[in-house]
Each structure stands twice: as structure tokens, then as C-alpha cells.
Amino acid sequence: MLAAVLYSYLNPAIDFVRTYTGTTAAKAKEQGLLRENRRLHRKVQTSEDPGVVERAARAQGMVAEGERPAVLRGLSR
């Protein structure tokens, strides 16, 4: 009887540990992304060149207002 009760607590405990470790990994990834975001913001804010923002946006695949985006497939890099 005691074994059945202990067994019934096993699966929720395993799920809790998996969720906790997943959350910890997600928080670490979030912190890394926040650091990168701050670094990029400082880079843009401290630049005297007005084209820095445009180049950074284009490097991320963004297009300017009024432009039509195009996808070219099959090009070698």
C-alpha cells in the first residue's frame, strides 16, 4: 500500500524537476538575449553614422517602408 502511494507521487515529482530545469535553461537564454539586446542598443545609440540602424536592420532581414521584400532561393553563399 505504501509503495503504491509513493509511486503515485513519483511522476509528478519527475515532471516538476523537468519543468524546473527547463525554466532555468529558458531564464539563462533570456538573460543572454537581454545582454545582446542592450549591447546592440548601445551600439546604435553611440554611433554617429546614420546608416548604422539601417545596416543593422537589413542584417536582420528587415526591409524599409515602401520596399517589396523578395526571397531568392538557390543562391550559394
C-alpha positions as CSV (number, residue, x, y, z in Angstrom):
1,M,0.0,0.0,0.0
2,L,2.8,2.4,0.9
3,A,4.6,1.6,-2.3
4,A,1.5,2.5,-4.3
5,V,1.2,5.8,-2.6
6,L,4.9,6.6,-3.1
7,Y,4.7,5.5,-6.8
8,S,1.8,7.9,-7.3
9,Y,4.0,10.8,-6.2
10,L,6.9,9.8,-8.5
11,N,5.5,11.0,-11.8
12,P,4.5,14.5,-10.6
13,A,7.9,14.8,-8.9
14,I,9.7,13.9,-12.1
15,D,7.6,16.4,-14.1
16,F,8.4,19.1,-11.5
17,V,12.1,18.5,-11.9
18,R,11.9,18.6,-15.7
19,T,9.9,21.8,-15.6
20,Y,12.3,23.4,-13.2
21,T,15.4,22.6,-15.3
22,G,13.6,23.7,-18.4
23,T,12.7,27.0,-16.8
24,T,16.2,27.5,-15.6
25,A,17.6,27.0,-19.1
26,A,15.0,29.4,-20.5
27,K,15.9,32.0,-18.0
28,A,19.6,31.7,-18.9
29,K,18.8,32.0,-22.6
30,E,16.6,35.1,-21.8
31,Q,19.5,36.7,-19.9
32,G,21.8,36.1,-22.8
33,L,19.4,37.6,-25.3
34,L,18.8,40.7,-23.0
35,R,22.6,41.2,-22.8
36,E,22.8,41.1,-26.6
37,N,19.9,43.5,-26.9
38,R,21.5,46.0,-24.6
39,R,24.8,45.7,-26.5
40,L,23.1,46.3,-29.8
41,H,21.1,49.3,-28.4
42,R,24.3,50.8,-27.1
43,K,26.0,50.3,-30.5
44,V,23.2,52.0,-32.3
45,Q,22.9,54.9,-29.8
46,T,26.6,55.7,-29.7
47,S,27.1,55.6,-33.5
48,E,27.5,58.9,-35.3
49,D,26.7,57.2,-38.7
50,P,23.0,57.4,-39.6
51,G,23.3,54.2,-41.7
52,V,24.1,52.1,-38.7
53,V,20.5,51.5,-37.9
54,E,19.6,50.7,-41.5
55,R,22.5,48.2,-41.9
56,A,21.7,46.5,-38.6
57,A,18.0,46.2,-39.6
58,R,18.9,44.8,-43.1
59,A,21.3,42.3,-41.5
60,Q,18.3,41.0,-39.5
61,G,16.3,40.7,-42.8
62,M,14.1,43.8,-42.4
63,V,13.1,46.0,-45.3
64,A,12.5,49.7,-45.5
65,E,9.0,51.1,-45.6
66,G,7.6,51.0,-49.1
67,E,10.1,48.3,-50.3
68,R,8.9,45.0,-51.6
69,P,10.6,42.0,-49.9
70,A,12.0,39.3,-52.2
71,V,13.3,35.9,-51.4
72,L,16.0,34.5,-53.6
73,R,16.4,30.7,-53.4
74,G,19.2,28.5,-54.6
75,L,22.0,31.0,-54.3
76,S,25.3,29.8,-52.9
77,R,26.8,31.6,-50.0
